[in-house]
Amino acid sequence: MSMRKFLAACIILALTASTSSAAEVVVEMLSRDKTANLGNVYKPGLIRVNRGDTVKWKASQSGHNVAFVAGAVPAGVPLFTSPMSKDVNFKFEKPGIYLYKCTPHIGMGMVGIVLVGNDKSNLAAVKATYVPPLAKKRLEPIFVELARP
């Protein structure tokens, strides 16, 4: 093998060895979480992912969807709304905090957060976004957890 081919092979090996594959995280959409004795929840309520990871919302029970909340996602991210009662995947490319809701159940507190790349730069905007009182109450412990490193 020539020195040039050897160096090229080493570079390719180094590049592929340092490339990590993206992860998939699963969130359940539930009408009832028996362990927490709560109705209409995403389980877990807070997801921490890396840029390029995918979140899969699993329609474990029917009647739920996922919709990004306007003003509570990183700037430039288009709003996303999934169909009802269907599993849905979303690949997170832009770092930041994403607040999402179940369209028919936000008034019952069905909200969740995805934190991408540990970027909390839009936290103030997310906290300032209006959500109904029960959703605000569900977000309180999530915001406490977000404050942790």
N, C-alpha and C positions, 0 to 999 in steps of 0.2 A: 504494500500500500504506500502510495506517495505521501509525502509530508502534507501536501495540500488537502488530499482526501482525508487524511487522519485528522487534521485540524477541523475540517468541515464536519466530520462525524462527531468530534468532541463538542463542537458548538451546538449541533442539533441535539445531542444527548443532554447537554446542560440546559438547554431551553425547555425540552420536554420534561425533564426531571423537576424543574422548578415550577411548572405549570400545575396548579391544582384544579381538580374538577369541581364544578359548582355543586352545591348541595341542594336537596329538596327537603323542606320542612312542611309537616302536615299540621293543619289546624282543623279541628272538628267544628261544624256548625250544629249546635244542639238546641233542642227545645227545652231540655232539662238536663242539668249536670247533677247527677245524684250524689256525687262525692262532695260537692260544694253546696248542695241544696239550693241551686239557683236555676231560674228559668231563662231561656233565650240567651245563650252565651256562645262565644267563640272560646274554644279550649285548645291551647292556652290563649290568654288575652293579650300577652306581650310576646312578640317573636323578635329575636335578634338574628340578623342574617348578614352575610357579606354581599358586597356588590357582585351581581351575576348569579346569585342564588335564586331559587324558585320556591315560592310558597304555594302549597296545594291546599285549598280549602275543600274539605270533604263534607259533602251533604249527608252527614250521618243520620239526620232526621230532616224531613221535608219542610218546605215553607220558608226557607232562608236563602239569602244571597249575600254578596259582598259588593260594597260600593264605597269608593274613596270619597271622603268628605271634602267638599270645596273649601279651599283656603287652608287645609290641614294636611297638605302633601308638599314635597319640595317644589320650588318654583320651576315652571316649565314642564311638569309632569301632567299629562292629560288625565282627566278623570276617567275612572274605570268602573263599570257596573257589570256584574255577572248576571246570567239568567237565574231564575228562581229554581231551587231544589236540584241544582246540578253541581257536580264537582267542577272546580275551576282552578287553573294554574295561572300564576303571574310571575314573570321573571323581573327581579328588581335590579335595574341598571344604575339608578341615580341614588347616591347616599342621602340619608335624611330620615325624618320621621313621617310615617304614613298613618293617618287615622282613617279607619274604615268602619262601616256600619252595615247592619242588615236593614234594608229599606223599610220593610213593614214592622220591624221590632226595635228601632232606635229609641222610641218612646218608652220601651220596656228595659232599656239599658244595654241593648246588644251592640257593643262596640269593641274594637280591638285596635292594637297598634303594632306596626312593623317598624323596627329600627334597623336601618341599613347602614352598614359600615361604621357603626357607633358615632355617626354624625348627628349631633343634637342641635345643629344651628337653627332649625326652624321650630324649636320647642316652644318659644314664646307665641308664635303664630298658632300652633296647634292648641295650646292652652287657652288662647283668646277666642278660638272658634266656638260659636254657640252649638251646644248639644242639649237635648232635654235633660231635666234634673236627674232622672235615674241613670242616664248615660254618663252624666258628669260624676255621679257618685261611683259608678263602676270604674271610671278613669282615675279617680284619686289614688288607689293603691298602685296602679300602673305607673303614674307619674312619680310616685315614691320609688318604685323599682327602677325607673329610668334614671333617677338621680345617682344610682349606684354605678360604679365603674364596670 
